[in-house]
Amino acid sequence: MTAGPGSAFYPRDLARHPAALTPGYKSSTLRAPQKAPISFENALGEMTGPVFGHAMIGPQDNDLIVNYARPGETALGERIIVHGKVLDEDARPVPGALIEVWQANAGGRYRHKNDGYLAPLDPNFGGCGRTLTGADGGYGLRTIRPGPYPWPNGVNDWRPAHIHFSIFGHGFAQRLITQMYFEGDPHIALCPIVQTISDPGAIDQLVARLDMDNTIPFDARAYRFDIVLRGRRSTPFENRPEGN
């Protein structure tokens, strides 16, 4: 099978992705399917997909430091650059893919009415952005490093610092929703959501590496996060094996 537009995509390797039912991640017990999954061949509607143009992306959409800030001000926190490439299983670039991101602020709080964490909101940080991949599949974002935060899963569970990614590839079957973690964060190994992934290599694929070659001196550190859509090498889907 090929991974080009209009043709079938590589099948998923479900062994790399989280199981639908993982009792340590309590909410999975409420939404896990009760019956075994059924596999189908890719339909035309899955092998084709939306086409995004550069005209729909604003000049500051990929800069979360300023895209919500008041004029002359910026978001608070450690300034970072997140960059990488979106690839298929054959390591070919996926150009024109829409990447959307959302995250907590530097204190670990989301700008969402249902987030009751006591950390303060940053009036200059909206926590979301988007960009398109280039001809080489490359992308880049500027943001602040999000903070960890507690969540009501166990008595003292904390989420590692992370950024949520949503990617639209060349077909709806290439849709991927995942999370990016940061190299060296001790909370990664402790997180019940991360523990739903049994393959250590798949967990490692969710960890962005410090990239000093692309750091801006006296401004922002850089992290590299490459994303693979579909196939055996696919970046793990966010606790939803029926997706991706």
C-alpha positions as CSV (number, residue, x, y, z in Angstrom):
1,M,0.0,0.0,0.0
2,T,1.1,3.5,-0.6
3,A,0.6,6.6,1.5
4,G,-0.1,9.1,-1.3
5,P,-3.2,11.2,-1.7
6,G,-6.1,9.2,-3.0
7,S,-4.6,5.8,-2.3
8,A,-4.8,3.5,0.8
9,F,-2.7,4.4,3.8
10,Y,-0.6,2.0,5.8
11,P,-2.5,0.1,8.5
12,R,-2.0,1.0,12.1
13,D,0.2,-1.2,14.4
14,L,-2.2,-1.3,17.4
15,A,0.6,-2.7,19.6
16,R,2.2,0.7,19.7
17,H,-0.9,2.6,20.6
18,P,-2.7,2.8,24.0
19,A,-5.3,0.1,24.8
20,A,-8.8,1.5,24.9
21,L,-9.4,0.2,28.4
22,T,-6.6,1.0,30.9
23,P,-8.0,1.1,34.5
24,G,-5.1,3.2,35.7
25,Y,-6.4,6.0,33.5
26,K,-9.8,6.1,35.1
27,S,-11.8,7.9,32.5
28,S,-11.0,5.2,29.9
29,T,-13.3,2.8,31.9
30,L,-16.2,5.0,31.0
31,R,-15.5,5.4,27.2
32,A,-13.8,2.2,26.2
33,P,-15.7,0.2,23.6
34,Q,-17.4,-2.9,24.9
35,K,-16.8,-5.0,21.8
36,A,-13.7,-5.9,19.8
37,P,-12.8,-3.5,16.9
38,I,-13.5,-4.4,13.3
39,S,-11.1,-3.5,10.6
40,F,-12.2,-2.1,7.2
41,E,-10.3,-1.2,4.1
42,N,-9.8,2.5,3.5
43,A,-12.8,4.1,1.8
44,L,-12.5,7.0,-0.7
45,G,-13.7,9.4,1.9
46,E,-10.9,8.4,4.2
47,M,-8.2,8.5,1.6
48,T,-9.0,12.0,0.6
49,G,-9.2,15.0,2.9
50,P,-9.3,18.7,3.4
51,V,-6.9,20.9,1.6
52,F,-5.6,23.9,3.5
53,G,-4.2,27.1,2.0
54,H,-1.6,29.5,3.4
55,A,-4.2,32.3,3.1
56,M,-6.1,30.8,6.0
57,I,-3.1,31.1,8.4
58,G,-2.6,34.5,10.1
59,P,0.9,35.9,10.4
60,Q,1.1,35.3,14.2
61,D,-0.9,32.0,14.3
62,N,2.2,30.0,15.0
63,D,3.5,32.4,17.7
64,L,1.7,31.7,20.9
65,I,3.9,34.2,22.7
66,V,2.2,37.1,21.0
67,N,-0.9,35.9,19.2
68,Y,-3.1,36.6,22.2
69,A,-1.1,39.3,23.9
70,R,-1.9,42.9,24.2
71,P,0.1,45.3,21.9
72,G,3.7,45.6,23.1
73,E,3.3,42.7,25.6
74,T,4.1,39.0,25.6
75,A,3.2,35.8,27.4
76,L,4.9,35.0,30.7
77,G,7.2,32.0,31.0
78,E,10.1,30.2,29.5
79,R,10.2,31.0,25.8
80,I,10.7,28.0,23.5
81,I,10.7,27.0,19.8
82,V,9.1,23.7,18.8
83,H,9.9,22.5,15.4
84,G,10.2,19.3,13.3
85,K,8.8,17.4,10.4
86,V,5.6,15.6,9.6
87,L,6.4,12.4,7.7
88,D,4.7,9.2,6.4
89,E,5.9,5.7,7.3
90,D,8.4,5.8,4.4
91,A,10.0,9.0,5.8
92,R,8.5,11.1,3.0
93,P,7.5,14.6,3.9
94,V,3.8,15.5,4.2
95,P,3.5,19.0,2.9
96,G,0.5,21.2,3.4
97,A,-0.6,19.4,6.6
98,L,-2.5,21.6,9.1
99,I,-1.0,21.5,12.6
100,E,-3.1,22.8,15.5
101,V,-1.7,23.0,19.1
102,W,-3.2,23.9,22.5
103,Q,-1.6,23.9,25.9
104,A,-1.6,25.1,29.5
105,N,0.2,28.3,30.4
106,A,3.5,28.5,32.3
107,G,1.7,27.9,35.6
108,G,-0.1,24.8,34.3
109,R,-3.5,26.3,33.7
110,Y,-5.6,26.2,30.6
111,R,-7.7,29.2,29.4
112,H,-10.9,27.2,29.7
113,K,-14.0,27.8,31.9
114,N,-13.8,24.2,33.2
115,D,-10.2,24.5,34.4
116,G,-10.3,25.0,38.2
117,Y,-6.6,24.7,38.9
118,L,-5.5,27.5,41.3
119,A,-2.6,28.7,39.1
120,P,-3.3,32.2,37.7
121,L,-4.2,32.9,34.1
122,D,-1.8,34.8,32.0
123,P,-3.8,37.7,30.3
124,N,-1.4,37.6,27.4
125,F,-1.5,33.9,26.7
126,G,-4.4,32.2,24.8
127,G,-2.8,28.7,24.7
128,C,-3.5,27.8,21.1
129,G,-2.0,28.2,17.6
130,R,-1.7,26.6,14.2
131,T,0.6,26.4,11.2
132,L,1.0,24.5,7.9
133,T,3.9,22.2,7.0
134,G,6.1,23.3,4.2
135,A,7.2,21.4,1.1
136,D,9.7,19.5,3.2
137,G,7.1,18.6,5.8
138,G,8.7,21.0,8.2
139,Y,6.9,23.2,10.7
140,G,7.8,25.6,13.5
141,L,6.0,27.2,16.5
142,R,7.1,29.7,19.1
143,T,5.5,29.4,22.5
144,I,6.2,29.2,26.3
145,R,7.0,25.9,28.0
146,P,3.7,24.8,29.8
147,G,3.7,23.9,33.4
148,P,2.7,20.5,34.9
149,Y,-0.6,20.4,36.7
150,P,-2.6,18.1,39.1
151,W,-5.6,16.2,37.7
152,P,-8.3,14.1,39.5
153,N,-7.3,10.7,38.4
154,G,-5.6,9.5,41.6
155,V,-4.8,11.0,45.0
156,N,-1.7,12.8,43.8
157,D,-1.5,12.5,40.0
158,W,0.2,15.2,37.9
159,R,0.3,15.6,34.2
160,P,3.8,16.2,32.7
161,A,4.4,19.4,30.9
162,H,2.9,18.8,27.4
163,I,1.6,20.3,24.3
164,H,-1.4,18.9,22.4
165,F,-1.1,18.4,18.7
166,S,-3.8,17.8,16.1
167,I,-2.6,17.1,12.5
168,F,-4.6,16.8,9.3
169,G,-2.6,15.0,6.7
170,H,-3.5,14.1,3.1
171,G,-6.6,12.2,4.0
172,F,-9.1,11.9,6.9
173,A,-7.5,8.6,7.8
174,Q,-4.2,10.4,8.4
175,R,-5.8,12.5,11.2
176,L,-3.6,12.4,14.3
177,I,-4.2,13.8,17.8
178,T,-1.3,13.4,20.2
179,Q,0.7,15.0,23.0
180,M,4.3,16.1,23.0
181,Y,6.4,15.9,26.2
182,F,9.8,17.4,27.1
183,E,13.1,15.5,27.4
184,G,14.1,15.0,31.1
185,D,10.7,15.5,32.7
186,P,10.4,13.0,35.6
187,H,6.6,13.2,35.5
188,I,6.5,11.3,32.2
189,A,7.3,7.9,33.7
190,L,4.8,8.6,36.5
191,C,1.8,9.7,34.3
192,P,-1.1,7.2,34.2
193,I,-1.9,8.4,30.6
194,V,1.7,7.7,29.4
195,Q,1.6,4.3,31.2
196,T,-1.2,3.2,28.9
197,I,1.5,2.8,26.2
198,S,3.2,-0.5,26.6
199,D,5.9,0.1,24.0
200,P,8.9,2.1,25.4
201,G,9.9,3.1,21.9
202,A,6.4,4.6,21.3
203,I,6.7,6.6,24.5
204,D,10.1,7.8,23.4
205,Q,8.5,9.0,20.2
206,L,6.3,11.4,22.2
207,V,9.3,13.1,23.8
208,A,10.8,16.3,22.2
209,R,14.5,16.6,22.3
210,L,16.4,19.7,23.3
211,D,17.9,21.1,20.0
212,M,20.7,23.6,20.8
213,D,21.5,24.1,17.1
214,N,18.1,25.9,16.7
215,T,18.1,27.7,20.0
216,I,18.1,31.5,19.8
217,P,20.7,32.8,22.2
218,F,19.4,35.0,25.0
219,D,15.9,34.4,23.7
220,A,14.4,30.9,23.4
221,R,15.5,27.3,23.7
222,A,14.4,24.9,20.9
223,Y,12.9,21.4,21.0
224,R,12.6,19.0,18.0
225,F,9.5,16.9,17.6
226,D,9.0,14.8,14.5
227,I,5.6,13.3,13.7
228,V,4.9,10.1,11.7
229,L,1.4,9.6,10.3
230,R,0.0,6.1,10.2
231,G,1.8,2.8,9.8
232,R,4.1,0.8,12.2
233,R,6.2,3.9,13.0
234,S,3.2,6.1,13.7
235,T,3.4,8.6,16.5
236,P,1.0,7.2,19.1
237,F,-2.6,8.5,19.1
238,E,-3.9,10.1,22.2
239,N,-5.5,7.0,24.0
240,R,-7.7,6.4,21.0
241,P,-6.6,3.4,19.0
242,E,-9.7,3.8,16.7
243,G,-8.2,7.1,15.5
244,N,-5.0,7.8,13.6
